[in-house]
Amino acid sequence: MDFEINTKGKNLFLGLATVTLLLMMVITTLLWWFVSPRLHEINKLLAEISLTALRIFYIVLILGTVLVYLTCFLEKYFLIARFAVVAFNRVLFPVTIFFGRIIGISKDKLRESYVHVNNALMKTINKKFKAKEIFILLPHCLQSTECDLRITVDINNCAGCGKCNISELIKLAKRYNVKIAIATGGTLARRIIIKHKPKFIIAVACQRDLVDGLQDVFPIPVYGVLNERPEGPCINTIVDITKIETALKNIISDKK
Ligand code: SF4
């Protein structure tokens, strides 16, 4: 797939994840080294089992990280890359964010970089989807604050005045025959996903919501598009619609 990818953007997260992984290995090895005499005293087998478990944990994480790197940089899909993403998401992601905060890198900067990593991984999926299997999920903050229409209940309540991006996005979804909805939070997003069972999601959100959403809906593939916030967070945000259209052009298998 040929999404618009910010290739430089992903390097911050990948670089910090590598440093985090090395630090984790050093710290856990030192911890084991300190407690191992005590473990030996309790039971010799216990010390050996804990060391083996630690080694397996390292191997899984190293393999996962290497596969994420290879997938991102060679832009080739590896058969076991999905396993790698699980290891990366579940273990390395939260620790990297934590480490980033300690050294003064903002959470949002790291989350943004992580969205680029995710999109680079999506780019390598050599699969297209039927239009009806694709869902566009939007945040409520795209709606103009001057608009009283209840578009969260049904996005088609939008009167199409053009004051915000919603009307253009509805037209885009109709043109490509894909489903579209507004999710006011993680719970609603999950409900929409359970109801419609999409195979591919294009999600628009801020850094925090997008990263939470990516993790929540895993293993459904998600192409993340960050919204822009000219008036600050959560109010009258905008989105570059060409990014969504480019993604649609590239993933729909049954274009008319
Ligand atoms: S485009 Fe739709 S949602 Fe946006 S302000 Fe106009 S009517 Fe409201």
Residues whose N, C-alpha, C, O or C-beta is under 5 A from the ligand:
A	BS01	SF4	Q143 S144 C147 C158 A159 G160 C161 G162 K163 C164 I166 S167
